[in-house]
């Protein structure tokens, strides 16, 4: 299946957002997801939040001289924030189980862990930039990119097709990228994200099962404190995922001047591909 791309107007909030993030030594943010409750509960979902690291906009991986991966050409740009995660983490299951299609993924199922592109559950990402006294709140849906992302067309899962369709709609072809769309690879981008991490960070994907008791039996191939130099390390790549947030609403609350504090809300219009915005009281 080929990805379909739309001709979209420029994103009005992106450059300011990235400029604000450049003030941060570590671009951390809080990510909220929805977790299904147990059967019979009067509340179907409960909120869950954790701290993640912003890894750049999808298709615009930040330059890293130490990254030895074969990089994609600069064909696309987007306003879709990314972060990396271990497929065994609870947030991955939550992105699948809270999605409209309910493409559930069992964390205990090893075969599912190997074939896991998909998701689409609702998320909210909150960034606080103390240097500019601005809070950024990004609301939308998030998709997981796994090692099955470039299976042959006849072998592609519904999750792969959905990821390419839903994220592809928000990928703009750059001026220099026109005519080079076929040179860009989803798998190459996934590997480049892995290469952009330090060997120690890559080694975290070889750790024992997250959240499981230390006393539980697990494969001793999993070890704490390892480093990974090989970008094709079998075990680390088995669990490594990139998550893409597709924004639907973005709010920037500027508190730098108490007398002029304002909140600006940007909303994406699916039909036109444009962002509308309005100024609000904070």
C-alpha positions as CSV (number, residue, x, y, z in Angstrom):
1,X,0.0,0.0,0.0
2,X,1.3,3.4,-0.9
3,X,0.9,6.4,1.4
4,X,-1.5,9.2,0.2
5,X,-0.2,12.7,1.0
6,X,-2.2,15.9,0.9
7,X,-1.3,19.4,-0.2
8,X,-1.5,21.3,3.2
9,X,-1.0,25.0,4.0
10,X,1.7,25.8,6.6
11,X,1.1,25.1,10.2
12,X,0.9,28.5,12.1
13,X,2.0,27.3,15.6
14,X,4.9,25.0,14.7
15,X,7.8,27.4,14.4
16,X,7.0,29.1,17.7
17,X,6.5,25.8,19.5
18,X,9.9,24.5,18.2
19,X,11.6,27.8,19.1
20,X,10.3,27.5,22.7
21,X,11.4,23.8,22.9
22,X,15.0,24.9,21.9
23,X,15.3,26.5,25.3
24,X,15.0,23.1,27.1
25,X,18.1,21.1,27.8
26,X,15.9,18.0,27.8
27,X,12.6,18.4,25.9
28,X,10.4,16.6,28.4
29,X,6.6,16.6,28.4
30,X,3.7,14.9,30.2
31,X,1.7,12.4,28.1
32,X,-1.8,11.4,29.2
33,X,-3.5,8.3,27.8
34,X,-6.7,6.4,28.6
35,X,-6.5,3.0,30.3
36,X,-9.4,0.5,30.2
37,X,-10.8,-0.4,33.6
38,X,-11.7,-3.9,34.7
39,X,-15.0,-5.6,33.4
40,X,-18.0,-4.4,35.4
41,X,-16.4,-1.0,36.4
42,X,-18.9,1.9,36.2
43,X,-16.1,3.9,34.5
44,X,-14.8,2.5,31.2
45,X,-11.5,4.4,31.2
46,X,-9.1,6.0,33.7
47,X,-6.4,8.6,32.9
48,X,-2.8,7.7,33.0
49,X,0.1,10.2,32.8
50,X,3.9,9.9,32.5
51,X,7.0,11.9,31.4
52,X,8.3,11.4,27.9
53,X,11.0,12.9,25.7
54,X,10.2,14.8,22.5
55,X,12.2,13.3,19.7
56,X,11.3,15.8,16.9
57,X,8.5,16.1,14.4
58,X,7.8,13.0,12.3
59,X,9.9,12.9,9.1
60,X,12.1,15.8,10.6
61,X,14.5,13.8,12.8
62,X,17.0,16.2,14.5
63,X,20.5,16.0,13.1
64,X,22.9,13.9,15.2
65,X,26.5,13.5,14.0
66,X,26.8,10.3,16.1
67,X,23.8,8.6,14.3
68,X,25.2,5.9,12.0
69,X,21.8,5.1,10.5
70,X,21.1,5.4,6.8
71,X,19.0,8.6,6.8
72,X,16.0,9.4,4.7
73,X,16.2,12.3,2.3
74,X,14.5,15.6,3.4
75,X,11.3,14.8,1.5
76,X,8.6,15.5,4.1
77,X,7.7,17.7,7.0
78,X,4.9,17.6,9.5
79,X,3.6,19.0,12.8
80,X,3.3,15.6,14.4
81,X,5.5,15.2,17.6
82,X,7.2,11.9,18.2
83,X,8.6,10.0,21.2
84,X,10.1,6.6,21.6
85,X,8.9,3.8,23.8
86,X,9.2,0.1,24.7
87,X,6.3,-1.9,23.2
88,X,6.0,-3.7,26.6
89,X,5.1,-0.4,28.4
90,X,1.5,0.1,29.4
91,X,1.0,3.2,27.3
92,X,1.3,1.1,24.1
93,X,-1.6,-1.1,25.1
94,X,-3.6,2.0,26.0
95,X,-3.1,3.5,22.6
96,X,-4.4,0.4,21.0
97,X,-7.3,-0.4,23.4
98,X,-8.6,3.1,23.5
99,X,-8.6,3.5,19.7
100,X,-11.8,3.7,17.6
101,X,-10.9,0.4,16.0
102,X,-9.9,-1.3,19.3
103,X,-6.9,-3.0,17.7
104,X,-5.9,-4.5,21.1
105,X,-2.4,-5.6,21.9
106,X,-1.6,-7.9,24.7
107,X,1.7,-7.0,26.5
108,X,2.1,-10.6,27.4
109,X,1.8,-11.8,23.8
110,X,5.3,-12.1,22.2
111,X,4.0,-12.5,18.7
112,X,1.9,-9.3,19.1
113,X,4.9,-7.5,20.3
114,X,6.6,-8.3,17.1
115,X,3.8,-7.0,14.9
116,X,2.4,-3.9,16.5
117,X,2.0,-0.9,14.2
118,X,-1.3,0.7,14.8
119,X,-3.2,2.3,17.8
120,X,-4.8,5.7,17.4
121,X,-6.0,6.2,20.9
122,X,-6.6,9.8,22.2
123,X,-3.7,11.5,24.0
124,X,-2.8,14.9,25.5
125,X,0.8,16.1,25.7
126,X,1.7,19.0,28.0
127,X,4.9,21.0,27.8
128,X,5.9,23.7,30.3
129,X,8.6,26.1,29.0
130,X,9.8,28.0,32.0
131,X,12.1,30.2,30.0
132,X,9.2,31.7,28.1
133,X,6.5,31.1,30.8
134,X,4.4,29.2,28.3
135,X,2.4,26.0,28.5
136,X,1.8,24.1,25.3
137,X,-1.1,21.6,25.3
138,X,-1.4,19.2,22.3
139,X,-4.5,17.1,22.0
140,X,-5.0,14.4,19.4
141,X,-4.5,10.8,18.6
142,X,-1.3,8.7,18.6
143,X,-0.1,5.9,16.5
144,X,2.7,3.3,17.0
145,X,5.3,2.5,14.4
146,X,6.7,-1.0,14.7
147,X,8.9,-3.3,12.7
148,X,6.0,-4.5,10.5
149,X,5.6,-1.0,9.0
150,X,7.0,-1.9,5.6
151,X,5.8,-5.5,5.1
152,X,4.8,-6.3,1.5
153,X,1.4,-5.0,0.6
154,X,-0.4,-8.3,0.7
155,X,1.0,-8.9,4.3
156,X,0.2,-5.5,5.7
157,X,-2.0,-5.5,8.8
158,X,-4.9,-3.1,9.2
159,X,-2.7,-1.3,11.8
160,X,0.0,-0.6,9.2
161,X,-2.5,0.6,6.7
162,X,-4.1,2.9,9.2
163,X,-0.8,4.4,10.4
164,X,0.3,5.2,6.9
165,X,-3.1,6.6,6.0
166,X,-3.7,8.7,9.1
167,X,-0.2,10.0,9.5
168,X,0.4,10.4,5.7
169,X,-2.5,12.9,5.6
170,X,-0.4,15.3,7.7
171,X,3.0,14.8,5.9
172,X,3.8,17.7,3.6
173,X,6.1,17.3,0.7
174,X,8.9,19.8,0.9
175,X,9.9,22.0,-2.1
176,X,13.1,20.0,-2.5
177,X,11.3,16.7,-1.9
178,X,9.0,16.9,-4.9
179,X,9.4,13.9,-7.1
180,X,11.5,12.1,-4.5
181,X,8.6,10.6,-2.5
182,X,9.6,7.1,-3.5
183,X,13.0,7.5,-2.0
184,X,11.5,7.9,1.5
185,X,11.1,4.8,3.7
186,X,9.0,4.3,6.9
187,X,11.4,1.6,8.1
188,X,14.4,3.8,7.4
189,X,12.9,6.5,9.5
190,X,12.2,4.0,12.4
191,X,15.8,2.9,12.3
192,X,17.1,6.5,12.2
193,X,15.1,7.2,15.4
194,X,16.8,4.2,17.1
195,X,20.2,5.5,15.9
196,X,19.5,9.0,17.2
197,X,19.5,7.6,20.8
198,X,22.6,7.0,22.8
199,X,24.0,3.4,23.2
200,X,22.9,3.5,26.8
201,X,19.3,4.5,25.9
202,X,19.2,1.8,23.2
203,X,20.3,-0.7,25.9
204,X,17.2,0.0,27.9
205,X,15.2,-2.0,25.3
206,X,17.1,-5.1,26.4
207,X,15.9,-4.7,30.1
208,X,13.7,-7.3,31.8
209,X,9.9,-6.8,31.3
210,X,8.8,-3.4,32.6
211,X,6.5,-3.3,35.6
212,X,7.0,-7.0,36.4
213,X,8.1,-8.2,39.8
214,X,11.9,-8.6,40.2
215,X,11.2,-12.1,41.7
216,X,9.3,-13.2,38.5
217,X,11.0,-15.6,36.1
218,X,12.1,-14.0,32.8
219,X,14.5,-14.6,30.0
220,X,18.0,-14.0,31.3
221,X,18.9,-12.6,27.9
222,X,17.3,-9.4,29.2
223,X,19.8,-7.4,31.3
224,X,19.9,-4.1,33.1
225,X,22.6,-1.5,32.3
226,X,23.6,-2.7,28.9
227,X,24.7,-0.6,25.9
228,X,23.7,-1.3,22.3
229,X,26.0,-0.2,19.4
230,X,24.4,-2.3,16.7
231,X,21.4,-0.5,15.1
232,X,20.0,-3.9,14.1
233,X,20.3,-5.5,17.6
234,X,17.6,-8.2,17.5
235,X,16.4,-7.9,21.1
236,X,16.4,-4.1,21.4
237,X,14.7,-3.6,18.0
238,X,12.1,-6.2,18.9
239,X,10.7,-3.9,21.6
240,X,11.7,-0.5,20.2
241,X,8.8,1.7,18.9
242,X,8.3,5.3,17.7
243,X,5.0,6.9,18.6
244,X,3.6,9.7,16.5
245,X,1.1,12.2,17.9
246,X,-1.3,13.6,15.2
247,X,-2.5,17.0,16.7
248,X,-6.1,18.0,16.4
249,X,-6.1,20.9,18.9
250,X,-3.1,22.9,20.2
251,X,-3.2,25.5,23.0
252,X,-0.4,27.9,23.9
253,X,-0.9,29.7,27.2
254,X,1.5,32.7,27.5
255,X,2.0,33.8,31.2
256,X,5.1,35.8,30.6
257,X,3.3,39.1,31.4
258,X,0.5,38.8,34.1
259,X,-1.2,41.9,32.7
260,X,-1.3,40.5,29.1
261,X,-1.6,36.7,29.7
262,X,-3.4,35.0,26.9
263,X,-4.3,31.5,25.7
264,X,-4.3,30.8,21.9
265,X,-6.2,27.8,20.7
266,X,-5.4,26.3,17.3
267,X,-7.9,23.8,15.8
268,X,-7.2,21.6,12.7
269,X,-10.0,21.6,10.1
270,X,-9.9,18.2,8.5
271,X,-11.8,19.2,5.3
272,X,-9.6,22.2,4.4
273,X,-6.4,21.1,6.1
274,X,-6.1,24.5,7.7
275,X,-5.5,25.5,11.3
276,X,-8.0,28.0,12.7
277,X,-7.1,29.9,15.9
278,X,-8.7,32.1,18.5
279,X,-7.4,34.2,21.4
280,X,-8.7,33.3,24.9
281,X,-8.4,34.4,28.4
282,X,-5.8,32.2,30.2
